[in-house]
Amino acid sequence: MADPDIADVVTVTGTGVAVGRPTYVELMFGVTQLKSTPREADHAVTAAARKAIAALVALGVPERGIHTSVAEIAARHRVQYDDASPIVGYQCSRRYTLRLEGEQQMGLASDALAAALEAGVNTVGGLTWGLAPEAAAALKLQALSRAREAARAKAEQLARELGHALGRLVQVEEGYEHYTRPQHRVRAAARASYERASAMAKAPGGDDETDALPAGTAMERAAVTLTFLLGADLGAAAAAAAAPIPTGTIASSTRFPVPTPADDPLYTWRTDSVTSRPPLP
């Protein structure tokens, strides 16, 4: 038997997707050198890094978009099974993050990577395409609106199949997921970009419009869970509307005189039908 204290509800979840173009790209690259002393390792890495940064700036990359993310020097030992592990050299590493914003700058990503490799960069890390906060917020609102519409359509369909009208909304929950596609194999893409740049340098006047690092698409997915009360029983309402007038009702007619123009001595009679039910004994 149903609990009279628990309202009849329907809970549904709708999803919505909004797709847009990324508004920035971040690329991590670096230089690693192994030398006999820490100073030699640092000097070698510094020289290569300066050359790479200068090549990027000459290409049109804004210097403010390059920042150092890792700088370290560590001794490297020869692995032996006894306690003695002699030092074989000192490894110095620098990692940089390059951020390119907007369509024009993002178009430099492939050439920037090729220029950095040509200048001496020997380490490439991650490649990330993303959305600026305002662009991400706009996509989230689009996805949220589509998710809400999908959830309400589900609720209306379920309510009809259950024989009810959809009642009042009593609860809302939301959630988001962010995707950027495609996910790149960065080292392979870097090598392809380098080979492309080399081929172009060997063929003056040649140009290739194919981007070795395509941006793909950024996608926001929203989920909305809605809970509605179930409304009136549509079956009962339809049955009541189709039911005949019960036996025992009285149909009465009342006539109301409506005067005609003054020169007509007669009256026209209008009849309005009124249905009434006699009082119960």
Contacts in CASP RR format, 6 or more apart in sequence:
PFRMAT RR
TARGET T0000
AUTHOR 0000-0000-0000
METHOD contacts of the structure
MODEL  1
MADPDIADVVTVTGTGVAVGRPTYVELMFGVTQLKSTPREADHAVTAAAR
KAIAALVALGVPERGIHTSVAEIAARHRVQYDDASPIVGYQCSRRYTLRL
EGEQQMGLASDALAAALEAGVNTVGGLTWGLAPEAAAALKLQALSRAREA
ARAKAEQLARELGHALGRLVQVEEGYEHYTRPQHRVRAAARASYERASAM
AKAPGGDDETDALPAGTAMERAAVTLTFLLGADLGAAAAAAAAPIPTGTI
ASSTRFPVPTPADDPLYTWRTDSVTSRPPLP
7 229 0 8 1.000
7 230 0 8 1.000
8 164 0 8 1.000
8 229 0 8 1.000
8 230 0 8 1.000
8 231 0 8 1.000
9 170 0 8 1.000
9 227 0 8 1.000
9 228 0 8 1.000
9 229 0 8 1.000
9 230 0 8 1.000
10 155 0 8 1.000
10 158 0 8 1.000
10 159 0 8 1.000
10 162 0 8 1.000
10 166 0 8 1.000
10 227 0 8 1.000
10 228 0 8 1.000
10 230 0 8 1.000
11 171 0 8 1.000
11 225 0 8 1.000
11 226 0 8 1.000
11 227 0 8 1.000
11 228 0 8 1.000
12 151 0 8 1.000
12 154 0 8 1.000
12 155 0 8 1.000
12 158 0 8 1.000
12 225 0 8 1.000
12 226 0 8 1.000
13 151 0 8 1.000
13 154 0 8 1.000
13 223 0 8 1.000
13 224 0 8 1.000
13 225 0 8 1.000
13 226 0 8 1.000
14 147 0 8 1.000
14 148 0 8 1.000
14 150 0 8 1.000
14 151 0 8 1.000
14 154 0 8 1.000
14 223 0 8 1.000
14 224 0 8 1.000
14 225 0 8 1.000
14 226 0 8 1.000
15 147 0 8 1.000
15 150 0 8 1.000
15 221 0 8 1.000
15 222 0 8 1.000
15 223 0 8 1.000
15 224 0 8 1.000
16 143 0 8 1.000
16 144 0 8 1.000
16 146 0 8 1.000
16 147 0 8 1.000
16 150 0 8 1.000
16 221 0 8 1.000
16 222 0 8 1.000
16 223 0 8 1.000
17 143 0 8 1.000
17 146 0 8 1.000
17 219 0 8 1.000
17 220 0 8 1.000
17 221 0 8 1.000
17 222 0 8 1.000
18 139 0 8 1.000
18 140 0 8 1.000
18 142 0 8 1.000
18 143 0 8 1.000
18 146 0 8 1.000
18 219 0 8 1.000
18 220 0 8 1.000
18 222 0 8 1.000
19 139 0 8 1.000
19 217 0 8 1.000
19 218 0 8 1.000
19 219 0 8 1.000
20 131 0 8 1.000
20 135 0 8 1.000
20 139 0 8 1.000
20 217 0 8 1.000
20 218 0 8 1.000
20 219 0 8 1.000
21 103 0 8 1.000
21 215 0 8 1.000
21 216 0 8 1.000
21 217 0 8 1.000
21 218 0 8 1.000
22 106 0 8 1.000
22 129 0 8 1.000
22 130 0 8 1.000
22 131 0 8 1.000
22 180 0 8 1.000
22 215 0 8 1.000
22 216 0 8 1.000
22 217 0 8 1.000
22 218 0 8 1.000
23 101 0 8 1.000
23 102 0 8 1.000
23 130 0 8 1.000
23 131 0 8 1.000
23 132 0 8 1.000
23 135 0 8 1.000
23 218 0 8 1.000
24 99 0 8 1.000
24 100 0 8 1.000
24 101 0 8 1.000
24 102 0 8 1.000
24 106 0 8 1.000
24 129 0 8 1.000
24 130 0 8 1.000
24 131 0 8 1.000
24 132 0 8 1.000
25 99 0 8 1.000
25 100 0 8 1.000
25 106 0 8 1.000
25 109 0 8 1.000
25 127 0 8 1.000
25 128 0 8 1.000
25 129 0 8 1.000
25 130 0 8 1.000
25 213 0 8 1.000
25 215 0 8 1.000
26 97 0 8 1.000
26 98 0 8 1.000
26 99 0 8 1.000
26 100 0 8 1.000
26 126 0 8 1.000
26 127 0 8 1.000
26 128 0 8 1.000
26 130 0 8 1.000
27 97 0 8 1.000
27 98 0 8 1.000
27 100 0 8 1.000
27 109 0 8 1.000
27 112 0 8 1.000
27 113 0 8 1.000
27 124 0 8 1.000
27 125 0 8 1.000
27 126 0 8 1.000
27 127 0 8 1.000
27 128 0 8 1.000
28 69 0 8 1.000
28 95 0 8 1.000
28 96 0 8 1.000
28 97 0 8 1.000
28 98 0 8 1.000
28 124 0 8 1.000
28 125 0 8 1.000
28 126 0 8 1.000
28 127 0 8 1.000
29 52 0 8 1.000
29 95 0 8 1.000
29 96 0 8 1.000
29 98 0 8 1.000
29 113 0 8 1.000
29 116 0 8 1.000
29 121 0 8 1.000
29 123 0 8 1.000
29 124 0 8 1.000
29 125 0 8 1.000
30 49 0 8 1.000
30 52 0 8 1.000
30 93 0 8 1.000
30 94 0 8 1.000
30 95 0 8 1.000
30 96 0 8 1.000
30 121 0 8 1.000
30 122 0 8 1.000
30 123 0 8 1.000
30 124 0 8 1.000
30 125 0 8 1.000
31 45 0 8 1.000
31 48 0 8 1.000
31 49 0 8 1.000
31 52 0 8 1.000
31 93 0 8 1.000
31 94 0 8 1.000
31 120 0 8 1.000
31 121 0 8 1.000
31 122 0 8 1.000
31 123 0 8 1.000
32 45 0 8 1.000
32 91 0 8 1.000
32 92 0 8 1.000
32 93 0 8 1.000
32 94 0 8 1.000
32 122 0 8 1.000
32 123 0 8 1.000
33 41 0 8 1.000
33 44 0 8 1.000
33 45 0 8 1.000
33 48 0 8 1.000
33 91 0 8 1.000
33 92 0 8 1.000
34 41 0 8 1.000
34 76 0 8 1.000
34 89 0 8 1.000
34 90 0 8 1.000
34 91 0 8 1.000
35 41 0 8 1.000
35 44 0 8 1.000
35 89 0 8 1.000
35 90 0 8 1.000
35 92 0 8 1.000
36 89 0 8 1.000
36 90 0 8 1.000
37 89 0 8 1.000
37 90 0 8 1.000
38 73 0 8 1.000
38 90 0 8 1.000
38 92 0 8 1.000
40 90 0 8 1.000
41 73 0 8 1.000
41 89 0 8 1.000
41 90 0 8 1.000
41 91 0 8 1.000
41 92 0 8 1.000
42 73 0 8 1.000
42 92 0 8 1.000
44 92 0 8 1.000
45 92 0 8 1.000
45 93 0 8 1.000
45 94 0 8 1.000
46 94 0 8 1.000
48 119 0 8 1.000
48 120 0 8 1.000
48 121 0 8 1.000
49 94 0 8 1.000
49 96 0 8 1.000
51 119 0 8 1.000
51 120 0 8 1.000
52 96 0 8 1.000
52 115 0 8 1.000
52 116 0 8 1.000
52 119 0 8 1.000
52 120 0 8 1.000
52 121 0 8 1.000
53 63 0 8 1.000
53 66 0 8 1.000
53 96 0 8 1.000
54 119 0 8 1.000
55 115 0 8 1.000
55 116 0 8 1.000
55 118 0 8 1.000
55 119 0 8 1.000
56 66 0 8 1.000
56 98 0 8 1.000
56 112 0 8 1.000
56 115 0 8 1.000
56 116 0 8 1.000
57 63 0 8 1.000
58 115 0 8 1.000
59 108 0 8 1.000
59 111 0 8 1.000
59 112 0 8 1.000
59 115 0 8 1.000
60 108 0 8 1.000
61 98 0 8 1.000
61 100 0 8 1.000
61 105 0 8 1.000
61 108 0 8 1.000
61 112 0 8 1.000
62 105 0 8 1.000
65 98 0 8 1.000
65 99 0 8 1.000
65 100 0 8 1.000
66 96 0 8 1.000
66 97 0 8 1.000
66 98 0 8 1.000
66 99 0 8 1.000
67 96 0 8 1.000
67 97 0 8 1.000
67 99 0 8 1.000
68 94 0 8 1.000
68 95 0 8 1.000
68 96 0 8 1.000
69 95 0 8 1.000
69 96 0 8 1.000
69 97 0 8 1.000
70 93 0 8 1.000
70 94 0 8 1.000
70 95 0 8 1.000
71 93 0 8 1.000
71 94 0 8 1.000
71 95 0 8 1.000
72 92 0 8 1.000
72 93 0 8 1.000
73 90 0 8 1.000
73 91 0 8 1.000
73 92 0 8 1.000
73 93 0 8 1.000
74 90 0 8 1.000
74 91 0 8 1.000
75 87 0 8 1.000
75 89 0 8 1.000
75 90 0 8 1.000
75 91 0 8 1.000
76 87 0 8 1.000
76 88 0 8 1.000
76 89 0 8 1.000
76 90 0 8 1.000
76 91 0 8 1.000
77 85 0 8 1.000
77 86 0 8 1.000
77 87 0 8 1.000
77 88 0 8 1.000
78 85 0 8 1.000
78 86 0 8 1.000
78 87 0 8 1.000
78 88 0 8 1.000
79 85 0 8 1.000
80 86 0 8 1.000
93 123 0 8 1.000
95 123 0 8 1.000
95 125 0 8 1.000
98 112 0 8 1.000
98 116 0 8 1.000
100 106 0 8 1.000
100 107 0 8 1.000
100 108 0 8 1.000
100 109 0 8 1.000
100 112 0 8 1.000
101 132 0 8 1.000
106 215 0 8 1.000
107 211 0 8 1.000
109 211 0 8 1.000
109 213 0 8 1.000
110 193 0 8 1.000
110 196 0 8 1.000
110 211 0 8 1.000
110 212 0 8 1.000
110 213 0 8 1.000
111 193 0 8 1.000
111 197 0 8 1.000
113 124 0 8 1.000
113 189 0 8 1.000
113 190 0 8 1.000
113 193 0 8 1.000
113 194 0 8 1.000
113 213 0 8 1.000
114 193 0 8 1.000
114 194 0 8 1.000
114 196 0 8 1.000
114 197 0 8 1.000
114 198 0 8 1.000
115 197 0 8 1.000
117 124 0 8 1.000
117 190 0 8 1.000
117 193 0 8 1.000
117 194 0 8 1.000
118 194 0 8 1.000
118 197 0 8 1.000
124 186 0 8 1.000
124 187 0 8 1.000
124 190 0 8 1.000
125 186 0 8 1.000
125 187 0 8 1.000
126 186 0 8 1.000
127 184 0 8 1.000
127 186 0 8 1.000
127 189 0 8 1.000
127 213 0 8 1.000
128 180 0 8 1.000
129 180 0 8 1.000
129 215 0 8 1.000
129 216 0 8 1.000
129 218 0 8 1.000
130 180 0 8 1.000
130 218 0 8 1.000
131 139 0 8 1.000
131 178 0 8 1.000
131 218 0 8 1.000
135 218 0 8 1.000
136 178 0 8 1.000
136 218 0 8 1.000
136 220 0 8 1.000
139 218 0 8 1.000
139 219 0 8 1.000
139 220 0 8 1.000
140 176 0 8 1.000
140 220 0 8 1.000
140 222 0 8 1.000
142 220 0 8 1.000
143 176 0 8 1.000
143 220 0 8 1.000
143 221 0 8 1.000
143 222 0 8 1.000
144 174 0 8 1.000
144 176 0 8 1.000
144 222 0 8 1.000
144 224 0 8 1.000
146 222 0 8 1.000
147 174 0 8 1.000
147 222 0 8 1.000
147 223 0 8 1.000
147 224 0 8 1.000
148 224 0 8 1.000
148 226 0 8 1.000
150 224 0 8 1.000
151 224 0 8 1.000
151 225 0 8 1.000
151 226 0 8 1.000
152 226 0 8 1.000
155 166 0 8 1.000
155 226 0 8 1.000
155 228 0 8 1.000
156 166 0 8 1.000
159 165 0 8 1.000
159 166 0 8 1.000
159 167 0 8 1.000
159 228 0 8 1.000
159 230 0 8 1.000
159 231 0 8 1.000
160 234 0 8 1.000
162 230 0 8 1.000
163 233 0 8 1.000
163 234 0 8 1.000
163 235 0 8 1.000
164 230 0 8 1.000
164 231 0 8 1.000
164 232 0 8 1.000
164 233 0 8 1.000
164 234 0 8 1.000
165 230 0 8 1.000
165 231 0 8 1.000
165 232 0 8 1.000
165 234 0 8 1.000
166 228 0 8 1.000
166 230 0 8 1.000
166 231 0 8 1.000
167 228 0 8 1.000
167 229 0 8 1.000
167 230 0 8 1.000
167 231 0 8 1.000
168 228 0 8 1.000
168 229 0 8 1.000
169 226 0 8 1.000
169 227 0 8 1.000
169 228 0 8 1.000
170 227 0 8 1.000
170 228 0 8 1.000
170 229 0 8 1.000
171 225 0 8 1.000
171 226 0 8 1.000
171 227 0 8 1.000
172 224 0 8 1.000
172 225 0 8 1.000
172 226 0 8 1.000
172 227 0 8 1.000
173 224 0 8 1.000
173 225 0 8 1.000
174 222 0 8 1.000
174 223 0 8 1.000
174 224 0 8 1.000
174 225 0 8 1.000
175 222 0 8 1.000
175 223 0 8 1.000
175 224 0 8 1.000
176 220 0 8 1.000
176 221 0 8 1.000
176 222 0 8 1.000
176 223 0 8 1.000
177 220 0 8 1.000
177 221 0 8 1.000
177 222 0 8 1.000
177 223 0 8 1.000
178 218 0 8 1.000
178 219 0 8 1.000
178 220 0 8 1.000
178 221 0 8 1.000
179 218 0 8 1.000
179 219 0 8 1.000
179 220 0 8 1.000
179 221 0 8 1.000
180 216 0 8 1.000
180 217 0 8 1.000
180 218 0 8 1.000
180 219 0 8 1.000
181 216 0 8 1.000
181 217 0 8 1.000
181 219 0 8 1.000
182 214 0 8 1.000
182 216 0 8 1.000
184 213 0 8 1.000
189 212 0 8 1.000
189 213 0 8 1.000
192 212 0 8 1.000
193 212 0 8 1.000
193 213 0 8 1.000
196 208 0 8 1.000
196 212 0 8 1.000
199 208 0 8 1.000
200 206 0 8 1.000
200 207 0 8 1.000
200 208 0 8 1.000
245 275 0 8 1.000
248 277 0 8 1.000
248 278 0 8 1.000
249 275 0 8 1.000
249 276 0 8 1.000
249 277 0 8 1.000
249 278 0 8 1.000
250 275 0 8 1.000
250 276 0 8 1.000
250 277 0 8 1.000
250 278 0 8 1.000
251 273 0 8 1.000
251 274 0 8 1.000
251 275 0 8 1.000
252 273 0 8 1.000
252 274 0 8 1.000
252 276 0 8 1.000
253 271 0 8 1.000
253 272 0 8 1.000
253 273 0 8 1.000
253 274 0 8 1.000
254 271 0 8 1.000
254 272 0 8 1.000
254 274 0 8 1.000
255 269 0 8 1.000
255 270 0 8 1.000
255 271 0 8 1.000
256 269 0 8 1.000
256 270 0 8 1.000
256 272 0 8 1.000
257 267 0 8 1.000
257 268 0 8 1.000
257 269 0 8 1.000
258 267 0 8 1.000
258 268 0 8 1.000
258 269 0 8 1.000
258 270 0 8 1.000
259 267 0 8 1.000
260 266 0 8 1.000
260 267 0 8 1.000
260 268 0 8 1.000
END
